[in-house]
Structures are given as C-alpha cells and as structure tokens.
C-alpha cells in the first residue's frame, strides 16, 4: 500500500476518517508527507455530502489490500 501524496485525496481521507467514531489516527511513516498532513489539518472542515461522494469514487478506483477475506 502506498501513502496518499495528493493533497486533495489526503484531505478527503482525513475528513472521512475523522467523521467515524475513532479516538486516534496514525500519520504516514514517511517524513516528507508529515508537513502536508499538518497543513491539511489546519484547514480541515467537516465531511460534506460532496466529499463523501468524492471519497466513494476515489475508493472505487483502488485495488483491495487483501482479497483473502
């Protein structure tokens, strides 16, 4: 699995994740992406219906990580 390097995709992923009943998220292990994530977090708003639809489309283009289940 590759990290998200696109700013818009990162924002969608963070909005979606933070809209769930979670207590923590883990940042990318790649140091070069950490400043982008901090910048995205500063401007992040709530997940909108438009964001949710964009996330659904994005996810539909990805290959599953594990198809054994």
C-alpha positions as CSV (number, residue, x, y, z in Angstrom):
1,X,0.0,0.0,0.0
2,X,1.3,3.4,-1.0
3,X,0.8,6.6,1.1
4,X,-1.5,9.3,-0.2
5,X,0.6,12.0,-1.7
6,X,-2.1,14.1,-3.3
7,X,-3.3,17.0,-1.0
8,X,-7.0,16.7,-2.0
9,X,-7.0,12.9,-1.5
10,X,-5.3,13.4,1.8
11,X,-7.9,15.9,2.9
12,X,-10.8,13.6,1.8
13,X,-9.2,10.6,3.6
14,X,-8.7,12.6,6.8
15,X,-12.2,14.1,6.7
16,X,-13.7,10.6,6.2
17,X,-11.6,9.1,8.9
18,X,-12.4,11.8,11.4
19,X,-16.1,11.5,10.7
20,X,-16.0,8.0,12.1
21,X,-16.2,7.1,15.8
22,X,-12.5,6.9,16.4
23,X,-10.1,8.0,19.1
24,X,-6.9,8.4,17.1
25,X,-5.3,8.3,13.6
26,X,-1.8,7.5,12.6
27,X,0.2,9.7,10.3
28,X,2.2,8.4,7.4
29,X,5.5,6.9,8.3
30,X,7.1,9.0,5.5
31,X,8.7,12.1,7.0
32,X,8.3,14.1,3.7
33,X,4.5,13.8,3.9
34,X,4.1,15.0,7.5
35,X,4.2,18.8,6.8
36,X,1.5,18.3,4.1
37,X,-0.7,16.5,6.6
38,X,-0.2,19.2,9.3
39,X,-1.1,21.8,6.7
40,X,-4.2,19.9,5.6
41,X,-5.3,19.5,9.2
42,X,-5.1,23.3,9.8
43,X,-7.8,23.9,7.1
44,X,-9.9,20.8,7.5
45,X,-13.7,21.2,7.8
46,X,-16.5,18.7,8.3
47,X,-17.2,15.9,5.8
48,X,-19.8,17.1,3.3
49,X,-22.1,15.0,1.1
50,X,-20.0,16.2,-1.8
51,X,-16.8,15.0,0.0
52,X,-18.4,11.6,0.8
53,X,-19.3,11.1,-2.9
54,X,-15.8,12.1,-3.9
55,X,-14.4,9.6,-1.4
56,X,-16.7,6.8,-2.7
57,X,-15.5,7.5,-6.2
58,X,-11.8,7.5,-5.1
59,X,-12.2,4.2,-3.2
60,X,-13.9,2.6,-6.2
61,X,-10.7,3.1,-8.3
62,X,-8.4,1.4,-5.8
63,X,-7.4,-2.2,-5.6
64,X,-8.2,-4.0,-2.3
65,X,-5.2,-4.5,0.0
66,X,-6.2,-8.1,0.8
67,X,-8.7,-10.1,-1.1
68,X,-8.4,-13.2,1.1
69,X,-11.5,-12.2,3.2
